[in-house]
Amino acid sequence: MSRSARLLDLMQMLRRFRRPVTAARLADELGVSLRTVYRDIETLTAGGAPIEGEAGLGYVLKRGFMLPPLMFGEDEVDALILGLRWVAGRGDPGLERAAADALAKITAVLPEEVEDAAARSGLLAGPGGSGAPSLAGIRQAIRAEHKLRLRYTDKKGAATDRVVWPIALGFFEAAEVLAAWCEARRDFRHFRLDRIAAAEPSGQRYPKRRRVLVAEWRLLQGIDGPG
């Protein structure tokens, strides 16, 4: 890998993390020494990249910094196409349209040879998902940080009414799940979308910011990583 390519990879890695990431982790992913990472960060900083941090504490790229347009490789195009096709098959009309629009924007800026590779992509994603009519409304509530009133049926068939603070949607092979703080249980709970009979927006913001709730939930679940 050329040094210029490595510097771009390092910037892309820093963009993935919202919290400081250690030089050791960067070095491990790049397959280089700590000394190389320190030297590359100095080079990027000298070139104007707003990287904050220091050795031993970690580094973070300040939000709002934009990299110049980058060309996608064939593997990256495959990953984008597969992801967008998977999203389009989840049964949410809003996401389906967004995926189609995103794919059109991506292919519009690809050079001819990479565009041909995209058109020939053999990666397919079949239809799936719960088809829950409440999915779009749940996504909107998460974005707005609004409470939801759920009509929910548990695995024993008992129906309950809940007021929850929705924070995340998980799309797994076995089920699609809403992660939320439940006011009735005063704790985080996970609700299968195929068991939600109704999800009505309350129009009321929940008292904590979503990013704080997500951090608390991740800690309780033992989830680590960027984000």
N, C-alpha and C positions, 0 to 999 in steps of 0.2 A: 504494500500500500504506500502511495506517495505521501509526503508530508502534508501537502495541501488537502488531499482526500482525508487524511487522519484528522486534520484541524476541523474540517467540515463535519466529520463524524462526531468529534468531541462537542461541537456546538449543538448538533442535533440531540445528543445525549443530554446535555444540560437543559435543553428545552423541555425534555420529558419530565424533569423533576421540578416540583414547586418548592421543595424544601432542600436545604444544602445536602449535597452528596459528596462522599469522601473521595479523595484522590485514589485511594486503594480500589474502590469500586469501579471508578472510571478506568483505571489502569487494567483491571481484570477484564472488563468488557472489551477494551480496545486491544488487549493482548500486548501491552507495552509496560515499561518500567514506571515506577513512581516518578523517577527523575524526569522521564519524558513527559509525563502528564504535567508536572510543575512547569517545565520549560514551555510546553504548548500553551498552557494557560497564560503565562507571561506574554507569549507572542500575541495571543488573541486580545488580551487586555491592552497591550501596547497599540494594537490596531484599532482600538475603539470599542471592542465588545464590553458591555457593562457586566462583567463578572465580579461578584462579591464573595469574600471568604478568604480563608488562609489555610495553610497546611495544618492538619490535625483537627480542624473544625469542619471543613467541607466547603463546597463552592456552589453558588447558585447564580443563574443568569437572570438579571432583572427583567420583570415582565414588561411587555411592550416592544422589546427589541425584535426587529424583523430581519431574518436572513434574506439574502438575495435569492431569486428564484433558483431552485435546484432541479436538475434533470432526474427523472425517475429511471431506475434500472428495470430490466424485465421482471426480476423477482419482486421488486416493489410494486410494479404494475399488477402482477398476479395477486399480491396481497390486497391491494386496493379493490380490485375487481371482485375477488372472492368475498371480501368483507361487505361491499356494497350490495352484492347479490344476496348475501345472507340477510342483511337488514331488510331488503325489499320483500323478502318472503315471510316476514314476521306478522303480517296481518294488520299492520297499522298503515292506513292510507297516507297519512302525513309523512311517515318515514319512507314509505315506498316512493312517493314523489320526490322527497329530498334526496334519496339515494340515486334516483334516475338523473336528477339535475346535477348532482355532484359528479356522477360518472361522465355526463356530457361535458362538464367544465374541464375535467381532467383530460379526456381524450382530445379536446379542442386545442390543448397546448402541447400535446405530444408531437415529436417529430414523426415523419411518415413511417420510418422503420419500426418505431416503438408502438405507434398507433396500430400498425398491422399486427404486431404481437398481441396487443390488447384484444383486437377483434378475433384473433385465433385462439384466445385463451381457452384451455380445456378444463378450467376449474369451474364447477357448477355448485350451486347451493340450492337444495330443494326447498319446497314450502315447509313451513313448520310454525311453531308458536301456538299459543292458546287461542288466538283469534278473539281475545277478550275485547269487547267493545269499549271498555273503560281505559284501554291503554293510552290513547291520546290524551284523555283528561288527566290521567295520572302523571304523564310526562309534563303537562302544563303546570300541574300543581307543584311538582318537584322544582321546576324552573322558577316559579313565582314564590316558592317557599310558603305555600298555603296549606292549611289543614284540609284533610279529607274526611268525609263521613262514609264509612264503609259498611256495607251489608255483606257479612262474611259467613261462609259455611265451613266449619272445621272438618277434619277427616272422619269424625264420628257422625257427621250430618247435622250437628247442632248449629243453628243460625244465630248470629249475634250482630249487634250494631256497635261499631267502634268509631272513635275519633282518633285519627292518627296524623303524625307529622311525616310525610313521605320524604325519603332522602335518596333512594337509589332503586334502580330496577336491575335485577340479575337475570340473564338469559342463559339457562343451563340446558343440557341435553334432556334431562328428565322433567324439567319444569321451568316456568318463568315466575320470578318471585319479586315481590315488593318488600324492601327493607324500610321500616318505619318505626318511629317512637309511638307506642300505644298509650294513650292517656288512661285507659282502663287498667292496664297492667303496670303502668309506670315503668316501662322498660322497653327495650328494642324488641321487636317481633318481626317475623317474616311471614308474608301472606302470599299464597299461591294465586296467581292471576285467574286461573280457571275456577277458583272457588269464590271469587269476588262477584257477587250478584249485582252490586251497584257501588259506584264511587262518585259521590256528589261533592263538588267543591264548596267549601264554606265561605270563601272570600276573605278568610282571616289568616293573617300571617302567624306562623308559630313563633314562640318567644326567643328561640335561639337561631343563629345563622346556620344554614345547612352545612357549611364547611366544618363548623364546630361539631355538629351532630355526627357528620361522617367520620371525623377524626375519633370521636368517642366510640362510635360503632366499630371502626376498624381496630381500635385498641382492644375492645372486648372480644372481637372475633379472632384476634391474633393475625390480622392481615397486614402485611408489610409491603412496601414498594412505592413507586412514584404515584403522585396524585394527591 
